[in-house]
């Protein structure tokens, strides 16, 4: 199957199943929180508790972190952590998505491309809940929300598109080589430290600045903070933006091709 | 390559010289080679060997064979879950495999599982609402329907699974060993439901070891052994020879088992005394 046809098939499958996808995601979340007293509310409690821990460590315990461009370090950190958590969880979840769905796939003919995407959708829902908490923190801290916040959906879309591309590749590859998930786990831990989640590279460090320019996670993380806190600066981010979309589109295309090429082999290997 | 089958308009399932090979990878390197290279040089296991059959609209076809003969592989190829290595399958209409146990989420309640599974089948919210109560009534597990499925007994699980499965309404229904669940009164209820399907003119493929059920239900029976087609005929023509073969097989040594390939004619002579 050619590249264009693969992309078209995957895109149309996802588009046709968009409603079903989110409903499947809902059941995935429901089954995750099954048996707990608070149920869906955990989608709010989890990020809130996480933020509380970071606040305790950095604002009270270590008394560390200077303001970053006039914004308290803890607020700056919280946005980064929540944004990173979304990408990290969605991508790691996507690795296992097809394997974890094997009982269904073995017995039903099912558009397989919606399996990794429904995992992304589940994380997307969780992320939107977390963002409510993030805005609460920003408001309470008195940092003020920048007027360019209306551009935040663009960055949420960009990160989701990036994750979907990755999920198509990783879910397929992981069926063939289960070691992949272990590798990606380690690689994400490394990426955490070369992305501006907890710290920003010093301005005189050329190597780090270049890494950040090429790093798609940095584009997203900076984008979240720019739109929420500092005001959007399109012209400054144009080059990193182009690199980001280049990587994302290449990954999505590769994902569609790999997925279509391997999907008939999945069932025999699951 | 033999000539292709002459297909009738009334045929809804046409399997044309189907071969299914499973690759047997023993090392990581072999797996890599087998997946990347078009030409497959790794050793394979032939699960289906040149199977050609057709099924007509509204027909109820039984599929018999010993364990590992390839019945389930054939069923999943017809369902479209897996693809044949060689040959082609044409299926006209929507197929659904009736599976009682798969796709259950143990953390979810019975009701949520009904909705979840219908969703997997591609039902909309409205359609699910319309059949939900029927499924609950059919499963007949009382107050447990609101409890998480992990608390169910295995019988309750299968009842729920089967209740969901029979309310899905495809044109072609594949029943793979699913009727041997629950107690006998529930099995009767299920058989009644299958009979209803049959009367409604649905095509049914019935994979089972329960040969008595098959005799009463099926219009035709297909016997496969070690991936090869042994015979196709009315239940009377196939069931008794097959049962005879199965009994003989039980008494064989492993050596004999490996080499035997039954011929329908021989067993017909032996076991169909008119």
Contacts between the chains, C-beta under 8 A, distances in Angstrom:
chain1	res1	chain2	res2	distance
A	20	B	119	6.4
A	20	B	122	7.1
A	23	B	119	5.7
A	23	B	125	7.8
A	24	B	116	7.8
A	24	B	119	6.2
A	24	B	120	7.6
A	27	B	105	6.9
A	27	B	108	6.8
A	27	B	112	6.8
A	27	B	115	7.6
A	27	B	116	4.8
A	27	B	119	7.2
A	30	B	107	7.8
A	30	B	108	6.4
A	30	B	112	6.6
A	31	B	105	4.7
A	31	B	107	4.3
A	31	B	108	5.2
A	32	B	107	7.6
A	34	B	105	7.9
A	34	B	107	3.1
A	34	B	108	6.0
A	34	B	148	6.2
A	35	B	107	6.2
A	35	B	148	6.5
A	103	B	102	4.6
A	103	B	103	6.1
A	104	B	102	6.2
A	104	B	103	4.5
A	104	B	120	6.0
A	105	B	81	7.4
A	106	B	76	7.7
A	106	B	81	6.7
A	106	B	102	6.8
A	107	B	76	8.0
A	107	B	81	7.0
A	107	B	97	5.6
A	107	B	99	4.3
A	107	B	102	4.3
A	107	B	103	6.9
A	108	B	79	7.6
A	108	B	81	6.9
A	108	B	96	7.6
A	108	B	97	6.6
A	108	B	99	7.5
A	108	B	102	7.7
A	108	B	103	7.1
A	108	B	120	6.3
A	108	B	121	7.3
A	109	B	79	5.7
A	109	B	80	3.9
A	109	B	81	5.2
A	109	B	95	7.3
A	110	B	120	6.8
A	176	B	31	7.1
A	176	B	35	6.1
A	262	B	35	7.7
A	264	B	82	7.5
A	264	B	83	5.0
A	265	B	35	6.8
A	267	B	76	7.5
A	267	B	81	5.7
A	267	B	82	4.6
A	268	B	22	6.0
A	268	B	23	7.6
A	268	B	82	6.2
